[in-house]
Amino acid sequence: MLELIEAWLHRPNFIAFVILFLWGFYIMVTHHNFVKKLIGMYIVQTSVIFFLVAISAKTGATVPILLSGTVPVHAETYANPLPHVLTLTAIVVQVATLGVSLALVAAIYRKYGSLDEDEILKRLE
Amino acid sequence: MRDHAPAILFLLPFVTAISLPMVGLKRREWCRPMALVAVSAMGPVALANLMVVLNHGEIRYAFSGWAAPIGIEWVADGLASVVMVVVSFLALLALIHAGPTSPQTLGQRIVPYYTLILLLISALTGIVFAGDLFNVFVFLEVAALSGYALVGVAGGKALVSAFRYLILGTLGASLYLLGVGYFYAATGTLNMADLALRVPALVTSKAIVGGLIFMFLGLAIKMALMPLHGWLPDAYTHAPEAVSPLLASLVTKVALIAWVRIMFGVVGPDTEIEHVPVLILLEELGAIAAVVGALLALTQHELKRMFAYGGISHIGLILVGVGLGNPTGFAGGLFYLINDAVMQAALFFLAGAVVYQYGARTIDELGCLRGQAPWMTGALIVMAMSMVGFPPTGGFFGKWYIILGAIEAHHYFAVAAVILSTILTLAYFVKLFERIFRDRPVSSVMSPVEAPLSLKVSVGAVSATIILLGVWSDPIVGFLLKTAVPTGW
């Protein structure tokens, strides 16, 4: 048990990821306000992106650009560009999702004059 | 040239989708013809692609010449090519059907509406062909985002359903992305073929097990597997009549295809987590979904909601089939997937046509069909026969192979679940036909209008396809057995 906790403490970034993910999920589940649900959703997405960044972090590495074609390449001195590209794409997806969801929330507010889930469900019946 | 079919299939709807807003600025009435031309061109290309795959084996398409695992690769194997034919055929029919049944209040928004439909179709193409876990994520999100917008396009109740769909769908996508991250951290690659070489050695590692569970949870939300189906009935019921068939027939099924590719192509069907075979879990989740979905369908009063729950129960049946762990069940499950795509399209086409002609949304109002719409009732009878599983239709042969596979694997629990869900399906269609044939005919809510040709074409074509799938079940299942079954069985 003690070893497990020690292993966790060596990886603070993963603990941060778990806390963020669960926090966002908790907000999504418990809040009745649509905008707050969106905030929770955004935290969940961001936590996953944070996880992608955390697994690819590398100390002492440089940008993956070859300055000359003749010097032998030491792959271990460069940062891996692929996770960064994934992260960028995931951020683009996240922004698009946020745009669509805000448009939906705005349309709901114009139609029902409220953002509270209970109130809207009452008016739907 | 012939190897470029996968890219062409994606680019046809995609290029049209991004050029529609420009054309639509001046000529709004061109949107529908342009969309129809692009999607009808997909059919022949998909067939040509299938012929190439039949004769020359699978196509591995490397984008910009960068070979996998460095570049992005698309794989057109037997399964993907067959599913692509189904997708392009149903997408065309859905577009034809969308003519009269699209919301009348769109006005200027008709341009983004068709753009979204085309984007959805191109994203489905991407999911079917993608040979890369991250590509699957991107296309899942493109499909889902266009799906959310299309569900909410008509406003009203649909907005709240679309919002709920968005929240759950995004949670699913985040979980899937998290699983992909785990796989990448453990193996350092995202290409499915490359992963298939590295994962078996690591299958006991916690990262792979965790990643697999997260990916499954994410895709289970997308395919609306039973306990995670909450978003589906509302979204499909309140979506515009023109949109529901497209979503119901294709989106959940394509997510299931993505899962089949990961489970059978990457991880391997014999994987065990702590001595529990993963396939058994799949099969039992599927069995529960098959029975409970049909049971919930029985309790519904709204036509579209009943069909939506029917679709949830069929996702379960497909999972039972692919989870049996033998070629017969696997091919049967995939054949049932094709059938289910056609049947869901058929049911929602019919529901849309009934709303358009008679304004009937609940099954109590269906009495207005009696004596007035013999062709529509006939089509409904064909669909019901296939949903329940009577011999000349495709639905029967799908269930037949699933049951054969279950007997072969000695999984009598699965046999019982399939039969129980069949009986429940029969029960809810009996309830439906009772309203049409036995109860007092009700006068329709609105004065009936003559069905436009496009509705007749779409409903007729899918009904004919249901019968044809039954007639041709033998060659199709034979083809799936030959090409789609994972190696090693």
Interface residues (C-beta under 8 A of the other chain):
Chain A: F21 F25 M28 F34 K37 L38 M41 V44 Q45 V48 F51 L52 I55 L82 P83 L86 T89 A90 V93 A96 T97 V100 S101 A103 L104 V105 A107 I108 K111 I120 L121 L124
Chain B: F134 F137 V138 E141 L145 Y148 A149 G152 G155 G156 K157 L159 V160 A162 F163 L166 I167 T170 L171 A173 S174 L177 L178 G181 Y184 A185 L190
